[in-house]
Amino acid sequence: MGLLNELHEPTTFLSARRPDVESRIIPSTWRENGAGVFGDVAGFSYKAYVVNGFDAEGFTAAGLRGGRQKGSKAEADDLAGVARLDYTALPGVVVGGSVYRGDSGQDLDIDVGTSIWEIHADWKWRGLSVRALGAVAEVDDAAALTALLAEEGGTASPDPVGERMTGWYVEAGYDVLSLVRPGEASLSPFVRYEEYNTQDEVPSGYAASGKNDVTVTTVGVNFKPIAQVVLKGDYQFYDAEAGNPSDQWNLAMGYVF
């Protein structure tokens, strides 16, 4: 699902950190055990799998990320299905979407049906790189899950798991070296704007905290002396409906082989 799950190595995206939307709502990097089919037909690429579901005990008000099971000790009392379709007929263009649906209760007494939908686009032309993504997640039984997690944690006033989570971002970068010295090396200033709310809707009887309704503007630069090595840094401006999240610097170095 999304743009980063399969292409998540540091040389494949511009920023030092993954977009928050693809960490909290689409919990990249996300891997589960399963089996499926994939292929290409008439300019389209398709994939469909059956996998073990999330473990809802890892869900929080901040998103779904803690529910990933990662394969090695995954519980599979509940399964899920995931499918993706991309249009790839135009050089440098990928446009598509994916959908995920399954129960996440595993050994709990509640089902916690979980759905994620997302659409995405990625366009590369000469030195220009543009991508955009939007995602929506819905969690059934969020009230019962919040109560159960509060009881386990001994919390009287829990911050509720969202019944609905939404987010989107758009990003653009340009390789300025392509203007003066086309070749393997690249130097790409970039900017990304994203909005997300992991408590877009909360269960009846609970109130959203506001701290999970966030906008982020990221500005930075990505330098590749060769295709397999990247040095990158960026600054992120955070703003939330409630609270005072800190802005931050991020620096990263990556090497793929």
N, C-alpha and C positions, 0 to 999 in steps of 0.2 A: 504494500500500500504506500502511496505517496511517491515522492521523488528521491528520498534518501535511503530508504530501507535496503534496496539492492545495490545502490551506488553510494556507499557511505564512507569510503576511504577518503582521507583528507585532501587528496589531489582532485577529487571529483566535485567539490563544492567550494564556494568562494570564501565563506566566513570561517572564523576560528571555532565557533560553536554552531551546532545545528540550530535551525529555527525552533523556537519554543513550541510552535504549533505541531512540529514533527517530533517533539519529545513528550509532550503532555497529552495530546489527543491521539495522534498516531505515534505510538511509543517506540520510535526508532532508536537503536537498531532492534528490530522485533523479529524473533525467530521462534517457531514452534515445530513440534513433530507432526508429520502428516504425509499425505500422498495426494497427487493430482495429475492434471494434464496441462500441457502448454503447446503453443504452436503459432504459426503465422498463416494468414490467408487474406488475399486481396487487399494488401496494404495495411492490414490490422494484425496486431499481436495480442494473443489472449492467454490467460492463465486462470486456472480454477483448482482449488485444493480443499480437502477436508483436513482439519488440524485439531489438536487439543485446544480447548477454550482457555480463556484467561482464568486466573485465580482471583476472585473478587475480594478476597481478604487483603490484597495489596492495593486496592483502589483507595484514593483519598480525594479530598476537596480540590487538590491541585491537579488531578487528572488520572489517567489510566496506567501510567508507566509502571507502577509497582505491581500490576497484575500480570506482567509478562512472566512466562515460566521457563523460557530459554532452553527447553529440551532435556537437559540432563536428568532432572528428577521431576518431570512434569506429571501432574495428575491429569487423568483423562476420563473422569466420571462424566464430564460434559465436553462435547465436541463443538466445533464451529466450522462454518464454510466461508471461504473468501474467494473472490473472483475479480479479475482485472481485464480491461480492454483498452488498448492504445492504438491510435492512428499514427503510423510511422512511414507513410508513403512519401512524404516530402523530406528532402535532405535537411538535416539540422532541426527538424520539428518533431516533437512528441506531444500529443494531446490525448488525454484519456481520463479514466476514472476507475475506482474500485469500490467494492462493498464487502463488508464483513458482518456476519451475524452468528451468534451462538450463545449458549448459557455459560455463565462464569461461576456458578455456585460451587462446583466441584463437590466436596463433601459437606457443604453447608445444607441447612434445611430450606433454603430459598434458592430459586433458579438464577436470579440476577441475569436475565437476558440482556445481551450487550450488542449494540449495532454501531457500525462506523461507516459513513459514506464520505468519499472524497473525490474531487476533480482536480486535475493538474495540467499544466502546460509548460513546456520547456522549448526555447527557441535559441539557436546559435547561428549567427550569420556574421561572417568575417570576424571582426574583433568583438562583436556585441554578444552578450549573453543575457537572456531575460527568462525568468521563470515565475510562476504563480501557482498557488494552491489554496484550496478551501476545504475544510473538513467539519463534519458534524458527527457527534457521538451521542447515543442515548443509552441510559442504564435503567432497566426495569428494577423494581423492588429496592430503589435507592433509599427509601425511608427505613425499611427493615434492615438493610445492610448498614446504614449509618448507625442505627440503634445497636446492632450487634457489635460493630467495631468499637462503639463508645463503651459498651459493657466490657469488652475484652481489654480496653485501655484504661478503664476506670475514669472515664471523662463524663462529667455531668452535663456539659453544654457543648456537644461536638460541632465541629465545622462540617456540614453535610456533604456527602458525595453528590455531585450534580446529577440530576435526571437528564439534563441536556448540556452538552459542551460544544462550543462553536469556536472556530478560528480560521484565519486566512492570512496570507502574506503575498507580497509581490517584491521581486528583487531584480536589479539590473546592474550589470558590470560591463566594463569595456577594456579590452587589452590595448593599452596605448602604444605598446611596442609594435603592434601590427601596423601602425601608421608609419613608423620610421625604420623598423628593422624586422620585417616578417621572418619568422623562424620558430624554433622550438621554444625559446624563452618567451615568457609573457609577464606583463605587469598590469594588473587589473584592479583599478579602484572600483568600488561597488557601494551600493546602498540597498537596504532592505527595510520595508515597513511591514509590521504584522500587528494584528489584533487577535486576542483570544479571551475567552471567558469559560473557565471550566465549571462555573456555577451559573450558566445562562438561565437554567431553570433548576430549582431545588425542590425537594419533597415538601408537601403540605405540612405546616407546623414548624418548619425550619426557615432560617433566613440566610441568604448569601452574605458572606463576609465583606465582599467588595474587593478584597486584596487579590482575588483571582480573576478580576476583570481588568486586563492589562493591555497596554499598547507599548510596542518596542520599535525604536528606530535604530538601525545598525549601520554604521559607516565604517569602511575599512579599505584595506588593500591586500591583494593576493599576488605573490611573486613566485614564479616557477623558473628557476635557471635552466632546468630540463624538465621533461614531462613527468618524471618519477619523483621529483622533489618539490616541496612547496614550503614557503615561509609566508605567514599571514598574520595580520593583526587587525583588530577592529575595536570600536568604542560603541557601547550600547546605552541608549537613553531610555530608561524605563519610567512608565507612568501607570498608576493604578487608580481605580475608583475609590479605594480606601487604603490607608497606610502610606508609607513613603519608601518605595523600593529604591535600592541604590543603583545608580548607573555603574557601569563597569568596563574596564579594559580587558581584552582577551588577546593572547599571543599563542601561536601554534606553529609547530614545525612537523612536516610529515614526509615519509619516504615509503614508497610502495615498490615491491619487487616481485 
